[in-house]
Amino acid sequence: MHVFVTGASGRIAGAVLPELLAAGHTVTGLARSDQAATTVRACGADVLRGDLTDLDALTTATREADGVIHLAFQNQEMREGDLAGAATTDLRAIEAMAAALEGSGNPFVGTAATLGLILAGFTGRLTEDDVLPGGPRIDAENRVIALAGHGVRSSVVRLPPTVHSPGQYGFASALIAIARATGVAGYLGDGANRWPSASTQDVGRVYRLALESAPAGSRLHAVAEEGIALRDLAAMIGRRLGVPDAPVAPENVERHFGFLSGFIGLDNPTSSRVTRDLLGWTPTGPGLGADLDSEPS
């Protein structure tokens, strides 16, 4: 299968591309800079220069492919506080690719975030069957799933906030940087709220399996550890850096955590039982704590 991958130079793609190529697929990866293009070529994939705003290029590449994995997201916009703008750019890109896919029978694997549903008001243990009518990133997720009714074998992989490998830990990397800068590994309240996690290699395998075999309309959870309490994560970070872990006063949360202030108190326990059964997927990578402990401070 020839696969078009957006976000092809990113951290998740660093696991997805080798999975695809090792399984015998060919890949064209979207790259928005010379450096990104070099990274994609080094993996053994062809390069399409552009970004999520290049709708004509996205449409053409989608028509030329046998399947699409959509990984790209305007993460810098999100970190600068414009989650809504990043989500709008993402949805426009999906609409362009959707128009090229309808009636093809080809697979389209989109990307969502488990925390996105919590931001939109979901509470409790998140499962693959839980859906919401709308919200940032949820609109895009629902659009991808709706393609199942238009001749596309569509699926969405929901990612946990701490997709990790040695030296790269998702949102936990930002928490490490904050703890290093402030001298405190912080959390909110009693720190009992939980974030799920998975190793990057396990996540890469979910995307390949979704491309190859996920039924149309599948929501999938690339989650190995269902929920790590934020106070426990802070303790891991504190041990690594040699700084105390402690709660941050509510009036100091925004100043202390920056762009993470809207996420730090969210409780996001997440099951992946349906994904494991549907895809025959068993996580085999190390846990978040093991990866954190494997790197020097």
VEXKE-438485 format. One line per 4 residues: their letters; for each residue x, y, z of C-alpha. Coordinates in steps of 0.2 Angstrom, whole numbers. Each point is the difference from the previous one (the first is absolute). Layout:
A = X:Y:Z; ...
//
This chain:
MHVF = 0:0:0; 6:18:-4; -3:10:15; -1:19:2
VTGA = 5:6:17; -2:18:7; 11:6:14; 13:-12:-7
SGRI = 15:7:9; -8:1:17; 3:-11:15; -14:-12:-3
AGAV = 4:-2:-18; 18:-5:6; -9:-16:5; -14:-1:-13
LPEL = 12:1:-15; 11:-14:4; -15:-11:5; -7:3:-17
LAAG = 16:-2:-10; 4:-16:9; -17:-7:-4; 3:3:-19
HTVT = -10:16:-2; 7:15:-10; -1:17:8; -1:18:-6
GLAR = 2:12:15; -6:18:1; 15:11:6; -1:19:2
SDQA = 18:4:1; 17:-6:-7; 4:-7:17; -16:-10:1
ATTV = 3:-6:-18; 17:-7:5; -8:-9:15; -13:-8:-11
RACG = 12:-5:-14; 11:-8:14; -14:-11:5; -1:-7:-18
ADVL = -15:10:-6; -4:12:-14; -3:18:4; -14:12:-4
RGDL = 4:18:5; -14:9:8; -10:2:15; -18:-1:6
TDLD = -5:16:-8; 5:-7:-18; -17:-7:-4; 3:-3:-18
ALTT = 16:-10:4; -10:-10:13; -13:-4:-12; 12:-6:-14
ATRE = 10:-10:12; -15:-9:7; -7:-4:-17; 17:-8:-5
ADGV = 1:-10:16; -8:-17:5; -3:6:18; 4:15:11
IHLA = 6:2:18; -3:18:6; 12:4:14; 3:18:-2
FQNQ = -7:14:12; 5:18:2; 8:-4:17; 9:17:1
EMRE = -16:9:-1; -7:-11:14; 15:4:11; -3:19:-3
GDLA = -18:-2:6; -9:-1:-16; -7:-17:1; -16:5:-10
GAAT = 11:7:-14; 10:-16:-1; -16:-11:0; -7:11:-14
TDLR = 15:-3:-11; -1:-18:3; -18:-2:-4; 3:10:-17
AIEA = 14:-12:-4; -11:-15:4; -14:7:-11; 11:2:-15
MAAA = 7:-18:2; -18:-7:3; -6:8:-16; 14:-10:-9
LEGS = -4:-16:9; -19:-2:-1; -6:-16:-9; 18:-7:-1
GNPF = -1:-13:13; 18:5:5; 5:1:19; 1:17:8
VGTA = 8:0:18; -3:16:9; 7:6:17; -9:7:15
ATLG = 5:2:19; -8:-9:15; 2:17:9; -11:8:-13
LILA = -15:-8:6; 3:5:18; 2:18:-5; -17:-1:-9
GFTG = -8:-6:16; 1:-19:1; 3:-8:17; 4:-17:6
RLTE = 10:-14:-8; 2:3:-18; -4:-15:-12; 0:-1:-19
DDVL = -19:0:0; -1:17:8; -3:14:-12; -5:19:1
PGGP = -9:10:-12; 13:14:-2; 15:10:6; 18:4:-5
RIDA = 7:-16:-8; -16:-9:3; -8:8:-16; 15:-7:-10
ENRV = -2:-17:8; -18:-1:-4; 3:6:-18; 12:-15:-2
IALA = -12:-12:7; -14:6:-11; 10:-5:-15; -4:-18:4
GHGV = -17:4:-8; 7:7:-16; 11:-14:-6; 15:2:11
RSSV = 8:-12:12; 2:13:13; 7:-1:18; 7:12:13
VRLP = 14:-3:12; -2:9:17; 17:4:7; 4:2:19
PTVH = 8:15:6; 16:-9:4; 6:-9:-15; 18:-4:5
SPGQ = 17:-7:-5; 17:4:8; 2:19:0; -17:4:-7
YGFA = -16:-2:11; -14:10:-7; -8:12:12; 12:-7:13
SALI = 15:8:-9; -8:17:3; -3:-4:19; 19:-5:1
AIAR = 5:17:-8; -12:9:12; 7:-9:15; 18:3:-6
ATGV = -4:19:-2; -10:2:17; 9:-13:11; -17:-8:4
AGYL = -8:-15:-8; -18:6:2; -17:-7:-1; -17:7:3
GDGA = -10:-3:16; 3:-18:7; 7:-6:-17; -12:-15:0
NRWP = -5:4:-18; 7:-12:-13; 7:1:-17; 2:-15:-11
SAST = 16:-4:-10; 8:-12:-13; 17:-2:-7; 3:7:-17
QDVG = 4:-17:-8; -17:-7:6; -9:15:-7; 9:-2:-17
RVYR = -7:-18:0; -18:5:3; 1:12:-15; 6:-14:-12
LALE = -12:-12:6; -14:13:-2; 5:3:-17; 1:-18:-5
SAPA = -16:-7:9; -10:12:11; -19:-1:-5; -7:16:-7
GSRL = -6:12:14; 12:-7:13; 6:11:15; 16:-7:7
HAVA = 10:4:15; 19:-1:-1; 1:-2:19; 11:-12:10
EEGI = -1:7:18; -18:5:4; 4:14:12; 15:6:9
ALRD = -4:12:15; 7:17:-3; 8:0:17; 9:-16:-4
LAAM = 6:7:-17; 6:16:10; 9:-12:12; 9:-9:-15
IGRR = 5:17:-7; 6:6:17; 11:-15:3; 7:2:-17
LGVP = 4:18:2; 4:0:19; -14:13:3; -15:-1:12
DAPV = -17:-5:-6; -14:10:7; -17:7:-4; -1:17:-9
APEN = -12:13:8; -15:3:-11; 4:19:-2; 17:-5:-7
VERH = -5:-14:-12; 0:10:-16; 16:9:4; 8:-17:5
FGFL = -6:-11:-13; -2:11:-15; -10:-8:-15; -2:-16:11
SGFI = -10:10:13; -16:-5:-9; 5:-19:0; 9:-2:16
GLDN = -16:-4:11; -9:-11:-13; -4:-18:5; 2:-11:-15
PTSS = 0:-19:4; -2:-9:-16; -3:-18:-5; 7:-8:-16
RVTR = -9:-17:2; -10:2:-16; 15:5:-10; 10:-15:6
DLLG = -14:-12:-4; -4:8:-17; 18:2:-7; 9:-15:10
WTPT = 11:14:8; 10:-3:16; 11:14:6; 18:-7:3
GPGL = 10:16:2; 6:7:17; -11:10:11; 2:19:2
GADL = 9:-2:17; 13:-12:-8; 3:13:-15; 2:14:12
DSEP = 12:-10:11; 10:-5:-15; 6:18:-4; 12:11:10
S = -7:16:8
//
